[in-house]
Structures are given as C-alpha cells and as structure tokens.
C-alpha cells in the first residue's frame, strides 16, 4: 500500500511539473547592487533579443524617442534613499524609461509604478544623462546590470548590441 501511494504521489508531481509553463527569454531579469546588509537597489528588466547583424538603434529603436525595452519599462526598487543625477529619490518603487540617441542616452525615472509600458511625461521625477561607449563585441540581448564602483555608488549599465550606456546611483 505504501509503495502504491508513493508511486501515485510521484506520478502526480511529475504531471504537475510537466504542466507548469516553461520560462521564456521574454521573462524578466533582475539585477541588484547591495551596499550593505540593509541597503540595496534593484532593477527588473526585459532582456530583449536583437539580431546582432542588424543595427537597431536609430531604426527599430528610434533616436530621441522614449523606449521601454520589451514594451515594458524597467522597474527600480530601492530600500534606501538614493541620488540619481541631481535628484534625491526616497525609498520606494519607480519605473525607468530610456531615450537613446546617437551620442548620448537619457534615463528617465518616473514616479509611476505602472509597468504596462505606458509613458506619461507628467510622472517624470528625473532625466539623467548617461555616458555612452562601445562594446568590443555585440550583445545579443538588451541587458541591465549594476557595477558596484565605490562603497556607496552603483553604476547601472545598459548594453544593447555594441552600445553601453551608464550612470551612477549614490546611496545617501
């Protein structure tokens, strides 16, 4: 009887595992910068894939227009006050949009937490100029990650094909 119950339980678990939806490349990814045991900043984003043989900036992703990777803005979460550009941001959640340009990008920090992809300029808290550089080899997916560059400073780095844009967040 015990062996029959164990076999039945194994079959049920196998069925449940097989019926769960698989994650796809369109699923979001998270990057985190940990300052110390009690303070961190994280960003949730869509790792959108692009054909590396086809340059998308200025074409599929137009210069000078607000862009949300994968049609969804990035989500910024901070459990500590931070400074982005010249703007103080309290503890909370925000959405991030990008305006790519040929020689500079702008990171838009919005007070909205709507991740549907809708952008409303009235919700802007800050527009932060980003530095831009070239990567030695193209990245197949848009990605975001942090570099912890000083005890209370994290660079957010955005890679898209051969381009990298970055700016700093400072913890108060």
BATIMI-781356 format. One record per atom (N, C-alpha, C, O): residue number from 1; z, x, y; atom name. Coordinates in steps of 0.02 Angstrom, whole numbers, plus 50000, padded with zeros to 5 digits. Example, Ala and Ser with C-alpha at 12.3 -4.5 7.8 and 13.67 -1.06 7.14 Angstrom:
BEGIN
 pos    c3    c1    c2 site
   1 50390 50660 49716    N
   1 50390 50615 49775   CA
   1 50390 50660 49835    C
   1 50423 50712 49834    O
   2 50354 50642 49888    N
   2 50357 50684 49947   CA
   2 50394 50645 50002    C
   2 50402 50670 50057    O
END
This chain:
BEGIN
 pos    c3    c1    c2 site
   1 50000 50041 49940    N
   1 50000 50000 50000   CA
   1 50000 50043 50063    C
   1 49964 50029 50111    O
   2 50041 50096 50064    N
   2 50045 50140 50122   CA
   2 49978 50175 50134    C
   2 49956 50183 50191    O
   3 49946 50196 50079    N
   3 49881 50230 50085   CA
   3 49829 50182 50113    C
   3 49787 50202 50153    O
   4 49830 50118 50094    N
   4 49784 50068 50119   CA
   4 49794 50057 50193    C
   4 49746 50052 50231    O
   5 49857 50052 50215    N
   5 49872 50043 50286   CA
   5 49850 50104 50327    C
   5 49823 50097 50382    O
   6 49861 50163 50300    N
   6 49840 50224 50335   CA
   6 49764 50227 50341    C
   6 49737 50246 50393    O
   7 49729 50208 50288    N
   7 49655 50207 50289   CA
   7 49630 50155 50340    C
   7 49584 50168 50377    O
   8 49662 50096 50341    N
   8 49643 50044 50387   CA
   8 49655 50066 50460    C
   8 49613 50055 50503    O
   9 49712 50098 50472    N
   9 49728 50123 50539   CA
   9 49677 50176 50560    C
   9 49656 50178 50618    O
  10 49658 50220 50514    N
  10 49608 50272 50529   CA
  10 49541 50241 50547    C
  10 49508 50263 50594    O
  11 49521 50189 50510    N
  11 49458 50155 50524   CA
  11 49459 50121 50592    C
  11 49410 50123 50629    O
  12 49515 50090 50609    N
  12 49521 50057 50674   CA
  12 49517 50108 50730    C
  12 49481 50096 50780    O
  13 49552 50164 50724    N
  13 49549 50217 50775   CA
  13 49478 50245 50781    C
  13 49455 50258 50837    O
  14 49444 50255 50725    N
  14 49376 50280 50726   CA
  14 49330 50231 50761    C
  14 49288 50251 50802    O
  15 49337 50166 50747    N
  15 49297 50114 50779   CA
  15 49310 50113 50855    C
  15 49263 50109 50894    O
  16 49374 50116 50875    N
  16 49390 50115 50946   CA
  16 49362 50176 50982    C
  16 49337 50169 51037    O
  17 49366 50234 50951    N
  17 49340 50295 50982   CA
  17 49264 50291 50990    C
  17 49236 50312 51040    O
  18 49230 50263 50939    N
  18 49157 50257 50942   CA
  18 49135 50205 50993    C
  18 49080 50210 51020    O
  19 49176 50155 51005    N
  19 49156 50102 51052   CA
  19 49172 50118 51124    C
  19 49151 50081 51169    O
  20 49210 50172 51137    N
  20 49226 50190 51207   CA
  20 49164 50219 51240    C
  20 49127 50257 51208    O
  21 49151 50202 51303    N
  21 49092 50229 51336   CA
  21 49099 50304 51347    C
  21 49152 50329 51364    O
  22 49044 50339 51336    N
  22 49044 50412 51348   CA
  22 49040 50426 51422    C
  22 49010 50388 51460    O
  23 49070 50481 51442    N
  23 49065 50501 51512   CA
  23 48996 50530 51524    C
  23 48967 50562 51480    O
  24 48970 50519 51584    N
  24 48904 50545 51601   CA
  24 48911 50596 51657    C
  24 48965 50604 51685    O
  25 48856 50629 51672    N
  25 48856 50679 51726   CA
  25 48869 50646 51793    C
  25 48888 50680 51841    O
  26 48858 50580 51798    N
  26 48869 50545 51861   CA
  26 48944 50533 51874    C
  26 48962 50512 51929    O
  27 48986 50546 51824    N
  27 49058 50537 51834   CA
  27 49082 50584 51888    C
  27 49052 50637 51900    O
  28 49136 50565 51921    N
  28 49161 50607 51975   CA
  28 49198 50668 51948    C
  28 49221 50669 51891    O
  29 49203 50718 51991    N
  29 49242 50778 51977   CA
  29 49293 50787 52032    C
  29 49285 50760 52087    O
  30 49346 50823 52017    N
  30 49399 50835 52066   CA
  30 49411 50909 52073    C
  30 49411 50947 52024    O
  31 49421 50931 52135    N
  31 49440 50999 52148   CA
  31 49506 50997 52188    C
  31 49515 50953 52231    O
  32 49550 51044 52175    N
  32 49616 51043 52206   CA
  32 49634 51113 52232    C
  32 49619 51163 52200    O
  33 49666 51114 52290    N
  33 49695 51175 52317   CA
  33 49770 51165 52320    C
  33 49795 51123 52357    O
  34 49806 51203 52280    N
  34 49878 51198 52278   CA
  34 49909 51251 52323    C
  34 49899 51311 52312    O
  35 49946 51229 52373    N
  35 49979 51275 52419   CA
  35 50043 51301 52388    C
  35 50055 51362 52388    O
  36 50084 51256 52362    N
  36 50145 51274 52326   CA
  36 50162 51216 52281    C
  36 50122 51170 52272    O
  37 50222 51216 52252    N
  37 50241 51165 52204   CA
  37 50240 51094 52232    C
  37 50235 51046 52193    O
  38 50245 51086 52297    N
  38 50249 51019 52325   CA
  38 50192 51000 52372    C
  38 50191 50945 52398    O
  39 50145 51046 52384    N
  39 50091 51031 52432   CA
  39 50022 51048 52403    C
  39 50011 51103 52378    O
  40 49977 50999 52406    N
  40 49909 51011 52383   CA
  40 49860 50965 52417    C
  40 49877 50912 52444    O
  41 49797 50986 52414    N
  41 49741 50949 52442   CA
  41 49692 50941 52385    C
  41 49679 50989 52348    O
  42 49663 50882 52377    N
  42 49612 50874 52325   CA
  42 49554 50832 52351    C
  42 49561 50791 52397    O
  43 49497 50844 52321    N
  43 49436 50808 52339   CA
  43 49403 50784 52275    C
  43 49394 50822 52227    O
  44 49385 50721 52275    N
  44 49348 50690 52220   CA
  44 49276 50682 52244    C
  44 49264 50658 52299    O
  45 49227 50702 52203    N
  45 49157 50700 52224   CA
  45 49111 50686 52165    C
  45 49131 50689 52107    O
  46 49049 50669 52181    N
  46 48997 50657 52131   CA
  46 48956 50720 52122    C
  46 48924 50742 52170    O
  47 48955 50751 52062    N
  47 48915 50811 52051   CA
  47 48841 50793 52038    C
  47 48820 50792 51980    O
  48 48804 50778 52090    N
  48 48736 50753 52084   CA
  48 48688 50809 52064    C
  48 48689 50864 52093    O
  49 48646 50795 52014    N
  49 48597 50844 51990   CA
  49 48531 50839 52029    C
  49 48509 50784 52046    O
  50 48501 50897 52042    N
  50 48436 50901 52075   CA
  50 48393 50951 52038    C
  50 48418 50997 52007    O
  51 48328 50942 52041    N
  51 48280 50989 52013   CA
  51 48280 51051 52056    C
  51 48261 51048 52115    O
  52 48300 51108 52028    N
  52 48305 51170 52068   CA
  52 48237 51196 52091    C
  52 48234 51237 52137    O
  53 48184 51173 52060    N
  53 48117 51194 52080   CA
  53 48091 51156 52141    C
  53 48041 51174 52171    O
  54 48126 51103 52158    N
  54 48105 51060 52212   CA
  54 48159 51060 52267    C
  54 48214 51035 52255    O
  55 48144 51088 52325    N
  55 48193 51092 52379   CA
  55 48205 51021 52408    C
  55 48158 50989 52431    O
  56 48267 50998 52406    N
  56 48282 50930 52427   CA
  56 48307 50923 52499    C
  56 48299 50871 52529    O
  57 48337 50977 52526    N
  57 48361 50973 52595   CA
  57 48303 50967 52643    C
  57 48256 51007 52641    O
  58 48307 50919 52687    N
  58 48254 50907 52735   CA
  58 48202 50859 52707    C
  58 48157 50838 52744    O
  59 48207 50841 52643    N
  59 48159 50796 52612   CA
  59 48197 50736 52583    C
  59 48207 50686 52617    O
  60 48219 50742 52519    N
  60 48258 50688 52488   CA
  60 48324 50677 52525    C
  60 48348 50620 52532    O
  61 48352 50731 52549    N
  61 48413 50728 52590   CA
  61 48392 50749 52660    C
  61 48386 50809 52675    O
  62 48379 50701 52704    N
  62 48352 50718 52771   CA
  62 48402 50755 52814    C
  62 48462 50743 52812    O
  63 48375 50802 52853    N
  63 48416 50838 52902   CA
  63 48439 50790 52956    C
  63 48403 50744 52975    O
  64 48500 50801 52980    N
  64 48526 50763 53036   CA
  64 48549 50692 53020    C
  64 48565 50654 53066    O
  65 48550 50673 52957    N
  65 48571 50606 52937   CA
  65 48635 50610 52895    C
  65 48644 50658 52857    O
  66 48677 50560 52901    N
  66 48739 50557 52861   CA
  66 48720 50550 52788    C
  66 48679 50508 52769    O
  67 48752 50591 52747    N
  67 48738 50591 52675   CA
  67 48803 50586 52636    C
  67 48853 50619 52652    O
  68 48802 50544 52584    N
  68 48858 50539 52536   CA
  68 48830 50558 52468    C
  68 48789 50522 52440    O
  69 48851 50615 52440    N
  69 48824 50638 52376   CA
  69 48831 50586 52321    C
  69 48886 50561 52309    O
  70 48776 50570 52289    N
  70 48778 50520 52236   CA
  70 48786 50450 52262    C
  70 48799 50403 52224    O
  71 48777 50441 52328    N
  71 48784 50375 52358   CA
  71 48856 50355 52370    C
  71 48870 50299 52392    O
  72 48903 50400 52357    N
  72 48974 50387 52368   CA
  72 49004 50443 52409    C
  72 48992 50502 52394    O
  73 49043 50427 52460    N
  73 49075 50481 52498   CA
  73 49125 50517 52454    C
  73 49152 50490 52406    O
  74 49137 50579 52471    N
  74 49190 50616 52438   CA
  74 49257 50587 52461    C
  74 49262 50561 52517    O
  75 49307 50590 52418    N
  75 49373 50564 52436   CA
  75 49421 50622 52443    C
  75 49428 50663 52397    O
  76 49455 50626 52500    N
  76 49503 50679 52514   CA
  76 49573 50650 52509    C
  76 49587 50597 52537    O
  77 49616 50684 52472    N
  77 49686 50664 52465   CA
  77 49729 50724 52484    C
  77 49717 50780 52461    O
  78 49779 50712 52525    N
  78 49825 50766 52543   CA
  78 49896 50739 52543    C
  78 49910 50686 52572    O
  79 49941 50775 52512    N
  79 50012 50754 52513   CA
  79 50052 50795 52563    C
  79 50113 50797 52562    O
  80 50015 50828 52608    N
  80 50045 50868 52661   CA
  80 50001 50863 52723    C
  80 49940 50856 52716    O
  81 50029 50867 52782    N
  81 49987 50867 52842   CA
  81 49940 50928 52842    C
  81 49961 50983 52824    O
  82 49878 50917 52863    N
  82 49829 50972 52866   CA
  82 49793 50970 52933    C
  82 49795 50921 52970    O
  83 49759 51025 52947    N
  83 49717 51030 53007   CA
  83 49646 51046 52984    C
  83 49636 51094 52946    O
  84 49599 51007 53007    N
  84 49528 51018 52993   CA
  84 49492 51022 53060    C
  84 49493 50975 53099    O
  85 49461 51079 53073    N
  85 49432 51089 53140   CA
  85 49490 51090 53189    C
  85 49536 51130 53183    O
  86 49487 51046 53239    N
  86 49541 51040 53288   CA
  86 49581 50976 53278    C
  86 49617 50954 53322    O
  87 49574 50945 53219    N
  87 49605 50880 53207   CA
  87 49662 50885 53158    C
  87 49655 50913 53103    O
  88 49720 50858 53178    N
  88 49778 50854 53133   CA
  88 49771 50790 53091    C
  88 49761 50736 53118    O
  89 49776 50799 53026    N
  89 49772 50742 52980   CA
  89 49839 50734 52945    C
  89 49864 50781 52914    O
  90 49869 50675 52950    N
  90 49932 50664 52915   CA
  90 49921 50655 52840    C
  90 49864 50650 52816    O
  91 49975 50653 52803    N
  91 49973 50640 52731   CA
  91 49933 50576 52721    C
  91 49943 50527 52757    O
  92 49888 50576 52672    N
  92 49850 50515 52659   CA
  92 49785 50527 52622    C
  92 49773 50581 52595    O
  93 49744 50474 52622    N
  93 49679 50474 52590   CA
  93 49625 50462 52643    C
  93 49636 50424 52690    O
  94 49569 50495 52634    N
  94 49513 50492 52682   CA
  94 49448 50495 52642    C
  94 49448 50512 52583    O
  95 49393 50478 52675    N
  95 49328 50489 52645   CA
  95 49291 50542 52685    C
  95 49302 50550 52745    O
  96 49247 50578 52651    N
  96 49209 50632 52681   CA
  96 49135 50619 52673    C
  96 49111 50602 52619    O
  97 49099 50628 52727    N
  97 49026 50624 52726   CA
  97 49000 50690 52753    C
  97 49037 50729 52782    O
  98 48935 50703 52742    N
  98 48905 50765 52764   CA
  98 48843 50749 52806    C
  98 48806 50702 52791    O
  99 48832 50789 52857    N
  99 48769 50788 52893   CA
  99 48739 50858 52884    C
  99 48758 50905 52919    O
 100 48692 50865 52836    N
 100 48661 50930 52828   CA
 100 48607 50941 52881    C
 100 48574 50894 52902    O
 101 48600 51003 52901    N
 101 48547 51022 52947   CA
 101 48520 51088 52922    C
 101 48548 51119 52878    O
 102 48466 51110 52951    N
 102 48434 51171 52927   CA
 102 48479 51232 52933    C
 102 48480 51275 52889    O
 103 48517 51237 52989    N
 103 48558 51298 53000   CA
 103 48633 51284 53005    C
 103 48673 51331 53010    O
 104 48653 51221 53003    N
 104 48725 51204 53004   CA
 104 48735 51136 52972    C
 104 48691 51093 52973    O
 105 48794 51127 52945    N
 105 48812 51062 52917   CA
 105 48873 51038 52955    C
 105 48910 51078 52985    O
 106 48883 50973 52955    N
 106 48943 50943 52985   CA
 106 48979 50902 52932    C
 106 48948 50863 52896    O
 107 49043 50913 52926    N
 107 49086 50875 52881   CA
 107 49118 50819 52922    C
 107 49152 50833 52971    O
 108 49107 50757 52902    N
 108 49137 50700 52936   CA
 108 49198 50678 52896    C
 108 49193 50665 52836    O
 109 49255 50674 52930    N
 109 49316 50649 52899   CA
 109 49328 50579 52927    C
 109 49335 50570 52987    O
 110 49329 50531 52881    N
 110 49335 50461 52900   CA
 110 49403 50433 52880    C
 110 49430 50451 52827    O
 111 49430 50390 52922    N
 111 49494 50358 52904   CA
 111 49484 50304 52852    C
 111 49533 50279 52823    O
 112 49422 50285 52840    N
 112 49407 50235 52789   CA
 112 49422 50263 52720    C
 112 49412 50322 52708    O
 113 49443 50220 52675    N
 113 49452 50241 52606   CA
 113 49404 50203 52561    C
 113 49411 50202 52500    O
 114 49354 50172 52591    N
 114 49303 50135 52554   CA
 114 49253 50185 52524    C
 114 49218 50219 52561    O
 115 49251 50190 52458    N
 115 49207 50238 52426   CA
 115 49142 50206 52401    C
 115 49109 50233 52357    O
 116 49124 50149 52429    N
 116 49062 50115 52409   CA
 116 49000 50150 52436    C
 116 48945 50136 52413    O
 117 49008 50195 52482    N
 117 48951 50230 52511   CA
 117 48934 50208 52581    C
 117 48891 50237 52613    O
 118 48967 50156 52604    N
 118 48954 50131 52672   CA
 118 48985 50177 52723    C
 118 49044 50196 52717    O
 119 48946 50196 52773    N
 119 48971 50239 52826   CA
 119 48975 50199 52890    C
 119 48928 50162 52908    O
 120 49031 50206 52926    N
 120 49040 50173 52990   CA
 120 49067 50225 53038    C
 120 49123 50250 53030    O
 121 49027 50242 53088    N
 121 49046 50293 53137   CA
 121 49112 50278 53172    C
 121 49147 50324 53193    O
 122 49130 50214 53177    N
 122 49192 50194 53210   CA
 122 49254 50219 53172    C
 122 49309 50223 53200    O
 123 49245 50236 53108    N
 123 49301 50260 53068   CA
 123 49309 50336 53069    C
 123 49354 50363 53038    O
 124 49265 50371 53106    N
 124 49269 50445 53109   CA
 124 49335 50468 53140    C
 124 49355 50444 53193    O
 125 49368 50513 53106    N
 125 49427 50547 53133   CA
 125 49408 50615 53161    C
 125 49434 50638 53211    O
 126 49361 50648 53126    N
 126 49340 50715 53147   CA
 126 49270 50730 53122    C
 126 49248 50704 53070    O
 127 49236 50771 53160    N
 127 49173 50800 53139   CA
 127 49182 50876 53145    C
 127 49193 50903 53199    O
 128 49179 50909 53088    N
 128 49194 50980 53084   CA
 128 49130 51018 53067    C
 128 49098 51005 53016    O
 129 49112 51065 53111    N
 129 49054 51108 53097   CA
 129 49071 51153 53038    C
 129 49126 51180 53033    O
 130 49023 51160 52993    N
 130 49031 51202 52934   CA
 130 48986 51263 52941    C
 130 48932 51259 52970    O
 131 49009 51318 52915    N
 131 48966 51377 52911   CA
 131 48919 51368 52852    C
 131 48936 51334 52803    O
 132 48861 51398 52855    N
 132 48811 51390 52802   CA
 132 48786 51459 52782    C
 132 48775 51502 52824    O
 133 48777 51468 52717    N
 133 48749 51530 52690   CA
 133 48705 51515 52631    C
 133 48701 51458 52608    O
 134 48673 51566 52606    N
 134 48627 51559 52549   CA
 134 48660 51585 52485    C
 134 48695 51635 52486    O
 135 48647 51550 52431    N
 135 48670 51572 52365   CA
 135 48616 51616 52334    C
 135 48557 51609 52349    O
 136 48637 51662 52291    N
 136 48589 51707 52260   CA
 136 48548 51672 52205    C
 136 48492 51692 52191    O
 137 48577 51621 52175    N
 137 48539 51583 52126   CA
 137 48552 51509 52138    C
 137 48608 51490 52158    O
 138 48503 51466 52126    N
 138 48511 51395 52142   CA
 138 48560 51360 52094    C
 138 48563 51375 52035    O
 139 48597 51314 52122    N
 139 48642 51272 52083   CA
 139 48605 51208 52065    C
 139 48571 51178 52107    O
 140 48611 51186 52003    N
 140 48576 51126 51980   CA
 140 48610 51062 52004    C
 140 48577 51009 52007    O
 141 48673 51065 52020    N
 141 48710 51005 52041   CA
 141 48745 51019 52108    C
 141 48768 51074 52122    O
 142 48748 50966 52149    N
 142 48791 50970 52207   CA
 142 48862 50978 52182    C
 142 48883 50942 52136    O
 143 48899 51024 52210    N
 143 48969 51033 52189   CA
 143 49012 51048 52249    C
 143 48989 51074 52300    O
 144 49075 51032 52242    N
 144 49126 51047 52292   CA
 144 49183 51082 52257    C
 144 49201 51065 52201    O
 145 49211 51132 52290    N
 145 49270 51165 52262   CA
 145 49308 51199 52318    C
 145 49281 51210 52372    O
 146 49370 51216 52303    N
 146 49412 51250 52352   CA
 146 49417 51324 52335    C
 146 49416 51344 52277    O
 147 49423 51363 52387    N
 147 49442 51434 52382   CA
 147 49507 51441 52422    C
 147 49508 51426 52482    O
 148 49559 51463 52389    N
 148 49624 51472 52422   CA
 148 49622 51541 52454    C
 148 49635 51591 52421    O
 149 49607 51544 52519    N
 149 49592 51607 52552   CA
 149 49651 51639 52589    C
 149 49649 51698 52607    O
 150 49704 51601 52600    N
 150 49765 51626 52633   CA
 150 49822 51581 52611    C
 150 49811 51528 52583    O
 151 49884 51602 52623    N
 151 49941 51563 52599   CA
 151 49940 51489 52618    C
 151 49960 51447 52578    O
 152 49915 51473 52678    N
 152 49913 51402 52698   CA
 152 49842 51381 52720    C
 152 49834 51337 52762    O
 153 49791 51414 52691    N
 153 49722 51398 52708   CA
 153 49679 51391 52645    C
 153 49679 51433 52601    O
 154 49642 51335 52643    N
 154 49595 51323 52589   CA
 154 49526 51310 52618    C
 154 49518 51270 52664    O
 155 49476 51346 52593    N
 155 49407 51332 52611   CA
 155 49379 51279 52564    C
 155 49386 51285 52503    O
 156 49348 51228 52592    N
 156 49310 51183 52550   CA
 156 49239 51210 52551    C
 156 49211 51224 52604    O
 157 49210 51218 52492    N
 157 49143 51246 52486   CA
 157 49099 51194 52452    C
 157 49115 51167 52399    O
 158 49042 51181 52483    N
 158 48994 51133 52458   CA
 158 48930 51169 52440    C
 158 48898 51200 52483    O
 159 48910 51167 52377    N
 159 48849 51200 52354   CA
 159 48796 51149 52337    C
 159 48809 51099 52304    O
 160 48735 51162 52362    N
 160 48678 51119 52348   CA
 160 48617 51163 52342    C
 160 48594 51192 52392    O
 161 48591 51169 52282    N
 161 48534 51212 52267   CA
 161 48549 51284 52290    C
 161 48592 51316 52262    O
 162 48514 51309 52341    N
 162 48526 51378 52364   CA
 162 48571 51381 52425    C
 162 48580 51435 52454    O
 163 48598 51325 52446    N
 163 48638 51323 52507   CA
 163 48712 51313 52492    C
 163 48731 51277 52446    O
 164 48754 51347 52531    N
 164 48826 51337 52528   CA
 164 48850 51326 52599    C
 164 48834 51363 52645    O
 165 48891 51273 52607    N
 165 48923 51259 52672   CA
 165 48998 51261 52660    C
 165 49022 51242 52607    O
 166 49036 51286 52710    N
 166 49108 51289 52701   CA
 166 49144 51283 52768    C
 166 49117 51297 52821    O
 167 49206 51260 52762    N
 167 49252 51257 52819   CA
 167 49323 51260 52792    C
 167 49334 51252 52732    O
 168 49370 51272 52836    N
 168 49440 51279 52815   CA
 168 49482 51218 52830    C
 168 49472 51183 52879    O
 169 49530 51207 52785    N
 169 49585 51160 52797   CA
 169 49648 51202 52800    C
 169 49660 51244 52756    O
 170 49688 51191 52851    N
 170 49750 51228 52859   CA
 170 49808 51180 52848    C
 170 49808 51123 52872    O
 171 49858 51204 52812    N
 171 49918 51164 52799   CA
 171 49969 51179 52853    C
 171 49984 51237 52867    O
 172 49996 51126 52883    N
 172 50047 51134 52936   CA
 172 50113 51158 52906    C
 172 50162 51168 52943    O
END
